[in-house]
């Protein structure tokens, strides 16, 4: 969570949809914070949520390792797709 409005923080650049920009501006206005602070708060909340539910941010785990494929049924979707 942002603790200071430091100008010594590194500068980052992101591409955000026009809807995202509108949401960001609205949140900054309602919260009385800068757009950077809103992004930082949102990221902090998302990070804590991921940690809380032990999702993708396990130490040393790669997100793709959480998905398992039954090797015997790898091509099953392609088979069913060709039947239609």
Phi, psi and omega in degrees: 000138183296133180253335180219162172262067186278132174278356180271001177291146178294148180271135178234155179231134181226150174264124182232141179298162179298325176295318178298320179296318178298316179296318180298314179298318180296315180296319179298319180294312182295319183278346183068034181235171176283162177299323178298318179295321179298315179297318181295318178295315180298317179296317179299316180295318179295317180299313180297322178297316179297317179295316183301317182263010175052048181273237192288350189258030177295143181298126176078353181271141174267138182305323182291341178287345180282344181264131181245142179241129174284109187303332181287342184242023185305315185266009186302318180297321179294323179296313181294327180294323182284343178286336185274000000 
